[in-house]
Amino acid sequence: MDYKQVIVVRTDIKMSRGKIAAQVAHASLSAALKAMKERPEWFNIWLALGQKKVVLKVEGEEQLIKLYEEAIKLGLPVALIEDMGLTEIPPGTRTAIGIGPAPSEKIDEITGKLKLLK
């Protein structure tokens, strides 16, 4: 079985590449820590297999929140990132979610049609 982590980022917010990288890092770490606590078996397998990550995009907050809620319903470890507002965007802006690590097919149920962030 394949395991991965997916990070989904909003593209409707004006963020620099560095800011996007920071939001992706926040989402990845937050979701991984949640998985380590809630689903240690998934976390440990993912860690041993090289920590596969995929970064995808959505066009707005509504789509981001819908994915977040779907991940919760499926019992996946998920973290919603809200920016502190210290640099480029207003405080509380929801920028990204991290899903997993978890079995790839479970994550693909909700993210399989999204496009890669380039």
C-alpha positions as CSV (number, residue, x, y, z in Angstrom):
1,M,0.0,0.0,0.0
2,D,1.2,3.5,-0.9
3,Y,1.1,6.3,1.6
4,K,1.4,10.1,1.0
5,Q,0.7,13.5,2.3
6,V,-1.2,16.1,0.2
7,I,-0.9,19.8,0.8
8,V,-3.6,22.0,-0.9
9,V,-2.9,25.7,-1.4
10,R,-5.3,28.5,-2.4
11,T,-4.2,30.3,-5.6
12,D,-6.7,33.3,-5.3
13,I,-4.5,34.9,-2.6
14,K,-1.6,37.1,-3.7
15,M,1.4,35.3,-1.9
16,S,5.0,35.4,-2.9
17,R,6.8,32.1,-3.6
18,G,8.5,32.2,-0.3
19,K,5.1,32.8,1.5
20,I,3.6,29.9,-0.4
21,A,6.6,27.7,0.7
22,A,6.1,28.7,4.3
23,Q,2.3,27.9,4.2
24,V,3.1,24.5,2.6
25,A,5.6,23.8,5.3
26,H,3.1,24.8,8.1
27,A,0.5,22.5,6.5
28,S,2.8,19.6,6.1
29,L,4.2,19.7,9.6
30,S,0.9,20.3,11.3
31,A,-0.8,17.4,9.5
32,A,2.1,15.1,10.1
33,L,2.1,15.8,13.8
34,K,-1.6,15.2,13.9
35,A,-1.1,11.9,12.1
36,M,1.7,10.9,14.4
37,K,-0.7,11.3,17.3
38,E,-3.9,10.0,15.8
39,R,-2.7,7.4,13.3
40,P,0.9,6.5,14.3
41,E,0.8,3.4,12.0
42,W,0.2,5.5,8.9
43,F,2.8,8.1,10.0
44,N,5.5,5.4,10.6
45,I,4.9,3.7,7.3
46,W,5.0,7.0,5.5
47,L,8.2,8.1,7.3
48,A,9.9,4.8,6.4
49,L,8.8,5.0,2.7
50,G,10.4,8.5,2.2
51,Q,7.7,10.9,3.2
52,K,6.0,11.3,-0.2
53,K,4.3,14.7,-0.6
54,V,2.2,16.2,-3.3
55,V,1.2,19.9,-3.5
56,L,-2.1,20.7,-5.2
57,K,-4.1,23.9,-5.8
58,V,-7.6,25.2,-5.4
59,E,-9.0,28.5,-6.5
60,G,-10.6,29.7,-3.3
61,E,-11.4,29.4,0.4
62,E,-14.8,27.7,-0.2
63,Q,-13.1,24.8,-2.1
64,L,-10.4,24.6,0.5
65,I,-12.9,24.3,3.4
66,K,-14.9,21.7,1.5
67,L,-11.8,19.5,1.1
68,Y,-11.0,20.0,4.8
69,E,-14.5,18.9,5.9
70,E,-14.4,15.9,3.5
71,A,-11.1,14.8,5.0
72,I,-12.5,15.0,8.5
73,K,-15.5,12.9,7.4
74,L,-13.2,10.2,6.0
75,G,-11.2,10.1,9.2
76,L,-8.0,11.5,7.7
77,P,-5.5,13.5,9.7
78,V,-6.0,17.1,8.4
79,A,-4.7,20.5,9.4
80,L,-6.2,23.9,8.3
81,I,-3.7,26.7,8.2
82,E,-4.7,30.2,9.1
83,D,-2.0,32.8,8.6
84,M,-0.8,35.0,11.6
85,G,-0.8,38.1,9.4
86,L,2.7,39.1,10.2
87,T,3.9,39.6,6.6
88,E,1.9,39.6,3.4
89,I,-1.7,38.7,4.1
90,P,-4.3,39.6,6.8
91,P,-4.4,37.6,10.0
92,G,-6.8,34.6,9.9
93,T,-6.5,34.1,6.2
94,R,-7.0,30.4,5.5
95,T,-4.2,29.6,3.1
96,A,-3.7,25.8,2.9
97,I,-4.6,22.4,4.3
98,G,-2.4,19.4,4.9
99,I,-3.9,15.9,4.6
100,G,-2.2,12.8,5.8
101,P,0.1,11.0,5.8
102,A,-2.5,8.4,5.0
103,P,-3.1,5.6,2.4
104,S,-2.9,7.3,-1.0
105,E,-6.3,5.9,-2.2
106,K,-8.1,7.4,0.7
107,I,-6.6,10.9,0.0
108,D,-7.3,10.5,-3.7
109,E,-11.0,10.1,-3.0
110,I,-11.1,13.8,-2.3
111,T,-8.1,15.3,-4.0
112,G,-7.7,13.0,-7.1
113,K,-9.1,15.6,-9.5
114,L,-7.1,18.6,-8.3
115,K,-4.1,20.0,-10.3
116,L,-0.5,20.3,-9.2
117,L,0.7,23.7,-7.9
118,K,3.4,24.9,-10.3
